[in-house]
């Protein structure tokens, strides 16, 4: 029986467990990626482990999220990260150098390697034949210390591609088609692997678009083969020596299958406020827009700026539209200048921003009240843009540029212009000046900590009896953006858990923090629907509620990374045996769970008593024995400390 690329990657890095779907496996991690919104905690956690230097083949820290320096906090944290990279042996990508995912792919990605990142879009590197996964920062810190990454063996979903894109259709439309078919949790517990003859028409950066947004499917990761397209990409980046072929066997077997004929795709768009709310652009054409935004890790390639520049040449952006251009790396910006494409964008009326994540995570570029913003970003969760009750639509660069010209949502096929004939350049200008390599081992370095960097809170072991109110009940697909918002107001406190905890659920339930303070000396619970905790890997969405007193979350189902983060910080995640019991619980109900430690030791079934309604519900957990130990000890950090010699 033939092997898929995903099976080959896992098999080559397997250190424990068996490759049977659902069983826990341990994987050797070759590389790690951290960004500044999560990296400060990772470095503090790594410091707490007292490991003198990273043990991976390569670790890289990027500053791409918190670029706005409204006061000292972000600037101080950047200096802390630089000092930590020098002390512990990691690469440092300076502010303004670019978004982590495309820069990592350009400079460090190697086919056949594993990559673990404290950013949920780390799977973008799967575009070049890597096994790349997002995780909570604590797991990344452990990987930097040489520990395996543990996960349940996913199913492999093979998607066969045939044909080639018609004019005005590109990679963003392919991943939007996958989201239209499978929704935001259709990839849960799966690796999505693309194969077939249609791959020859997808460049490495086209594949990046698809692998990046595979996260929005809820997938563990996305994998492409390392073929001639990847070789051409690495050759253009001056790294052809890092290329090796990694292909599926001709008789590769997949657990699930799907097929897409690229020639039958049309321009698609995701409506507010979910990446899975996808319709053809033609269905919503004519709606007036305020903003059109091109860039982000979801459309980071040179062609994603070149094609709009050619579309806009000699034309002017509509007077009511803000066309925001976010170059994804300084290298891309330099090449846009060299190819005389940046001038076309500027003359059309576009606004050029620094290379970074920017408005994608609510760090500036917020849209006007009640107005539509078209964006080539990966997510449109409620309020993520920084504007309350925003109307963010996700689309391709072609649709974004066409709509910027007309002032309304426009199917680019309706424009009276030929499709720009973009050809991928064989060579590009390479800029590595803002990547700082680690110094030689043994170089003395002191960590530089500003006043906003506070020690990590330590948590007590889980008690045998938890009793308290349901402090909040939420519906399906609640994202980590809604649990722990991003944006210019919140993200600067990412290294200060007491301060950032004040913003937990602030956009969903503004009174949550004050109510949590009233119960901090006792316990409280949360109740969620399906896919609770989807989206970003930010562990603050577990760590901050835990700091406030959260002990148990009851839900219909959990998103993978957030479920792991809950266990990492000693929060017990339980799933309703009967989903109908979710409807029987109201916010404010007093709940009780007894014999917790005994139940965790004996099995997976819990009885949760609703004291207010005098009802009892059956719930289960799917934690491994390793995760049970984390929950019982109060956190994974406690487990690690307990194992250290005294």
N, C-alpha and C positions, 0 to 999 in steps of 0.2 A: 504494500500500500504506500503510495507516494506521499511525500511530506510537503506541506506548505512552507512559505518563507517564515511565517510566525512559529511554526513547530520547530524549524531549524534553529531559529534564534533562541527560543526557550531551551531547547535541548542543549545547546552549546553553553548555556549559562546556568543550568540547573545544579543547585547544590543540595537541595533536599526536596522530598516529596515525589509524587508520581504525576505524570502529565495526563491526568484524568479530570475532565471538567468538574469543577466544584471542590476538588481537593486542594489543600493548601500546599503551595510550593515556595521554595526559597530560591532567589536568583542572585547571582553575582552581578554587581553594578560596576560598569567600567567608567562612566562619566556622570557628573552631576551638574545641574544648572540651578542657580538661584537668582531671583530678582529682588529689587530693593524693598518691595512691599511685603515680602516674606523673608528675605535674606537676613535681616537683622536678628530675627528670632532664631533662625537656623544657626547663625554664628554664635549667639548666646548659648544655645543648646550644645553646640559643638565645644564651646569653652567649658561648659559644665561637665562634659565627659572627660576632660583633662587628657585628650589625645593631642600630642604635640604637632602633628601634621596630617593632612588628608592622605588617605590610603588608596584613593582611586587612581586610575590612569590620568585623569584630568578632571578638575572641578573649576567651574567658571561662575563668577558673580557679575550680574549685569545691573546697571542703574538705568532703568527705563520707565518706571512707573511714576515715581515721586520727583518729577523734574521741576515743578513749580516751587520756588523758594520764597514763600510768603513770609517766613521768619527763619529762625535758626534751625528748626527741627530737621528738615530734610537735609540741609547742608551739613549739619553735625553727623547725621546718620551716614552720609556718603563718606565722610572721613573715617568713621568707625569701620565701615565695610572695607575701605581701602587698607586700613591697618590690619583688619582680620585676614584679608587675603594674603598680605605679606607675611603675617605671623604663621598662618596655617598652610600656605602653599597653594593658593588658588589664583587663577587668572582674574583680573578686574577690568571690566568694561566701563569706561568713564561715562558720566552723564553726557548725553547728546551723541553717543556713539551709535545707538540704535536699539531696536527691540530685540530682546534676548533670542527669540526663536530663529528668525532669519540670520542673525549674526552668528549664532552658534552653528547653524547649518553651513554657512559660508566658510567659517574659519576652523571649526573643530569637529563637526560631524563626520563619522567614519562608518561606512556600511559594515554590518555584522556586529556592531557594538551595542551595549545597553546604555541607556541614559535615563536617569531619574531626576525630575525637576520639581521644585516647590512652586510650580505654576501648572494649572490644569491643561494648558495648551502645549505642554512639552511634547505630546505625541506628534507635533508637526514634523519632528525629525524622522518619523517613520517614512517620510517622503523619500528618503535616501537609503532605505533598507536597514534602519536601526530599530531596535525594540525600545521605544521611548515612552515613558509614562509619567504622568503627574502624580504627586503624592503630597501629604502634609509635610511641613518643614521638619518635624521631628524625625520622620522616616528618612528624609534626605540627609539630615545630620548624621544619622546612624550609618547610612551608606558611605558618607565621607569618612567615617571612622572604620570602614572596612566591613561593616555588617551586611548580610544579605537583605534584600528587599522581599518581604513576604506578601503573598497574594493568593487568591483562589485561582486555580487554573481556569482560564476562560475558554469558552467555545470559540471556534474560529469560523467566522462568517465570510465566505468567499463571494466577492462581487465581480462578475465577469463583464469587462468593458469591450464593446465592439464599436465600429464606425469612428467618425471624427466629428468634432463640433461644427455646426453650421455657423455662418457669419453671425456676429452679435451675441454668441453664446460662448461662455468660458467656464473655467473650473468652479467658480462660485455657484453657477447654476447646477453643476453636477452634485455638489454636496447639499444644496438646497433641495434637489430632487430626492436625495437619500432621506433628508429630514421630512419631506412631504410624505414619503412612503412609510417611514419607520418611527417618526416622532422623537421626542427628546429623551425617551428611555428605551427606545428600540434596540440600542446597542449595549444595554446593561449586561454585564457578565460575558462580553464578547470582545474579541479582536476582529476588526474589520480589515480584510485583506483584499486588495484590488489586483486583478490579473486579467489577461486576455489581450487580444490584438489591438484594442483601442488604446492601450498604454503607450504605444509608439508615438502617439500624437500629443502626449502630455509631457511637458518639460518637468524638470525636478521641482521648480517653483510652482507650477500648476498643481503638482502633487502636494506641495506644502499647504496650499489653500485647503485641499480636501482633508488631509491628515489633521490639520489644525482644528477644523470644525467638526471632525469626527468626535471630539469631546462633547459637542452639543447633542450627539446621539446617545450620550451616556456610556460610550464604549470605553473599555479599558485602554485601548490604543488603536491606532490605525497603522497598517503596514503595507508598503509597496516593495516590489523587488528592487534590487540594485542592478540596473541594466545599463544599456548604452546611454540613455538619457541622463542617468546619474554620473556616468563617466564624463560626458560632455560638460555637465555642470561643474564637476570638480576640476576638470582641465581648465575651464574658464577662470576658476578661482585660484589657479596655480597650484592645485593639490592633487593632480592626477595620480600621484604615487599612493594616495590613501584609498584609491578605488579598488574594489574587488567585486566580482560578480556574485550575486546571491539571488537565485531564481527558484521558483517552486518546481518540484518535479512535474513531469508531464502528466502523471497520473495522480497528482495531489488530490487528497480528499478533504472536504470541508464539512463541518458540522451542520452549517446552514448555507444556503446559496441565494444569490440574487443576480440579476443581469440587467445592464443598462446599455442601450444603443445610443451612443453619443449624438448621432445624427438626428435623433428624434427629440432632443431636448429643446426647450424654448427658454427665453429669459424668465426667471422666477424671482420672487421677492417674499421675504418673511414679514408678516404684519406684526404690529405690537400685540402682546409683549412677550413673545416666545419665538425662539429660532425654529420651532416646529410648526408655526402657523403660516405655512407656505402656500402661495397661490401664483398663477401666472401674472407677470407684470401687466399684461393686457387687461386683466380683470379690474385693476385699480388705477389704470391710466387716467390722467386728468385731475387727480387730486393735487391741490396746491401745496408746495413745499417751501420751507424756510431755509433748510440747510442740506448740503450734499457734501459728504465726507469721504475722502479716498485715502486709504492707507490702513495700517494696523497689522497685527500678526496674521490676520485671516486673509489679507490680500497684500503681501509684502514684496512681491517680486518686481523687478524692473519693468516688466511689461504692464503691470497693473497701474503704473504711472505713465508709461510711454503711450499706451493706447489712448487714454483720456487726453493727453497732451496733443496727440495728432487729431483727435476729434475736435478739440477746442481751437486749433490753429486758425487764426483769422476771424474768430467768432468771440462774442462777449457773453459772459455769464449773466443770467437774468437779474434785473435790478433788485428783486426781493430775495435773492438766494445768496447765502454765504457758502462759497465753495472752499472747503477746508482740505488742504493737502498735507498729509502727515508722512513725510519720507520715513521709511522704516529703518534706514541706516544711513550713516554719514557717507558710506561708500556709494549707496544708491544716489544720494543727493549729488555727490561729485560726478557720477556718471550721467545724471540728468543734465548737469551743466555742460559736460564734455560733448554730449550729443545734441546740444542746443534745444533740449526739450523743456528745461525749466523756464526758459524765456517765454515759450508758448503758453505755459500755465500762468505765469505772472501777467502777461499781456491780456489774457482772457479775463482777468479779475480774480484769480484764485488767491487765497491767503495761504502762505507757506509757513508751516510750523516746524519746530525742531524735531529731530529724529527721536521718536519715543512713542510710548503708548498713548499719552495725552488723553483726549476725550473718550477713548475706548473704555477707560475705567473712571470716567467722570472727573478727570484732572484737567479742567478747562474745557472750552468749546461746547458748553451746554447750550441746547437749542432754546428758542423762544417759547413762551408759555402757549400751550395748545397748538403748536405748529409741528408739522411733519419734518423729521430729519431722516434723510436717506444715508445709510452708512455701510461701508464695506467691512465693518467690524464683525466679530463672531457672535456677539450677544446683544439682545435688546430687552433684558429683564427690566421690570418696572423701576424707574428712577435711577437706573445705572448711569445715565447720561449726566446726572446732576440736576436735572429739571424734574420736579415732582409731576407725576401723571404725564410723563413724556410720551411722544409718539415716534418711536424709532423703528424704521424699516430696514431690513438687511438685504443688500442687493450686490450685484456685480459692479466693477468699475465702469463698464459700458453703460449700464442703466443709470448709475450715479452721474456720469458726465452728460448723458443725453438729457436727463432731468434738470441738471444745473443750467443748461442752455434754454430750456423751454419754461422753467419755473413751475412745472407740474410733473407728476410721475409720468414718465415717458418710456414706452417700449422702444428700445434703440433701433429696432427694425423699421420703425415708422419714420425715422429721420431721412431726409432727402440727401444722403451722402453715402459714398462707398465705405465699406468696412476697412479701417486702417490695416494695411498689410505689414504687421509687425513681424520682424525676423529676429530670433534670439541671437545676440552677438556671440561670436566665438571667443572673444577676449573682452575683459572689462578692466577698468582701472581699479586696482586693489588698494584699500586704505586700512592699514592695521595700526596706525599711529596712536589710537586711543585705547588699545588693548595693552594692559600692563601685565607682563609675565610675573610669576612668583619668583622671589629671590631664592638663592641657594639655601638648602637646609642648614639650620644652625644660625642663620642671620638673626641677631637680636631685634625684636620688634615689640613695642608696647601697644596694647590696644588703646585706641583713642575714643573715649566715651563721653559724649555730651550729656547735659543734664536731663534730656528726655529719655535716655536709655536706662530703664529700671530693671532690677533683678526679676527673674522669672518667679511667679508665685509657686509655692509648693502646696500640694494638696494631700489631705489625710486619706487614709485607706477607706474603702467603702464600708459603711455600716451595714449591719444585718437587717436593719429595718428602716425603710424610708417612708415618711408620711408627710404630705404637704399638698398644696393646691395645684391644679392645672393653671399655671400662670398665663399661658397663652395657648390658643388652639388655632391652627392655620390649615389651609387647604392643600391641594395638590401642587407639586412642582415649585415649592418655595425654594428660592435660590439662596446661596450663601451671600449674595449681594443684599438680599432682604434681611437676612439674619445679622450680618455684619457689613454695613455699607462701605463702599470705597469713596473716592472723591477727595477733593482738596481739603475739606474740613476734617475728615476722619483719618485718612491714611498716615498723616504725619505722626500719629500716636501708636503706630504699629509696634513700637518697642516699649510701650508703656501700657501694660494691660489694665491697671486701675483706671486710666483715663479713657482708653478706647472702649472699655466696657460700658461707658455711659451712652454709647451709640447703638448698643445691641437692640435690634428690632425697631430702631427709632423711626424708620419710614413705614413700618407696618403697624406698630402700636407705640405711639410717642410716650405713653405713660409706663412702658415696660420697665425701664431702669428704676424709676421711683418705687414701683410695686415690688421689684426684685429686692431692693434694699430692705423693705419691710420683712422679707422672708429669708434674708441672708443667713440669719442665725439658725434657721431650720432648713428644710429642703423644699424644692418645688420641682414640678415636672412640666414638660411640654407635650402637646399632642399635634401630630402632623399627618398629612395625607400621603399620597403616593409620591415617590421620587423626592423625598424630603432632603434638602441640602444639595440640590443640583448646582452645577456651575463651577465657580472658582474653587481652587484647592485650599484657599486661605484657612489656616488652622485657627485663626482668631474667631471664626464662626463657631468653634467648639470651645476654645480656650477662654474667651471672654464670658460666655454664659456659665461655664464651669466656675469661673472666679466669682460670679454673682450668686452661685448656689445651686445650679442645675445639677441634678443627679441622674434623672431618667428621662428618656424621650420615647414616647409611644407613637408609632407611625404605621401606616399601611405598607410602606416600603421606603428604603433609604438609597440615596445616590452613593456610589462606591467610595469615593474619597472622603466624603463627609462622615460616612459610617465608620471608616477607619479612624478618622480624626476624633470622633466621639470616644472610641475605645482608647485611643492614645492618651486622652486626658481624663480617663476614669468615669466617663458617662456611659450608663448602660442603655444601649439601643434595643428596644423591643418592638416586635412586629405583631400586629393583631392576627390571631388565628382566623377570626371572623371579621372581615372588613366592615361589616354592619355595626360592630361595636363602636367603631369610630363615631358614628352618628349619635350614639347614646350618651356621649360624654360632652359636657359643656365647660366652657372656660369658667374657672372658679370652683369647680367640683373638688372636694377634698378626696385625695387618693391615698392608698396605702399598699405597700408591698412588703411582705414579711419573709423571713428565712431566705434572704437573698444569697448569702454565701453558701448555704447548704444547697439551695436550688442550682446555683451555678456549678457546684461541684458534682451534683447528681445528674443533671440533664439540661434540657433546653426549654422546658415548659414552665411558665410563670402564671400565677394567679394574682391579678391586680384587683383590689377591692375599691369600689367607689363608695365611700362612706356617705356622701351626700345623697346618692340615689339608692343606696343599699343594694348594689349590684356587684357582681364579680365577673371579670373578663379573663379569657385565656390569651396569653401572648407568648411568643417564642423568641429566642435569639439564635443567631447563626454564627456566633463567635467561636473561634478556635480556642484550644486550651491556652495557647500563647496570648490571645487577646483577653481571655477570661482573667489571666494573671494581671494584665494591665489594669482592668477594671477594678479588681479586688484590691490591688496595691494603691489605687488612686491616680495612677498615670504611668505611662511608659518610662518617664524620667525616673520615677521611684523604683521601677523594676531594674533599670540600669544601675542606679546608685546602690541598690541592695546587693547587686552582684559584684560590686567593686570590693577588692580586699581592704580590710580595715587596718 
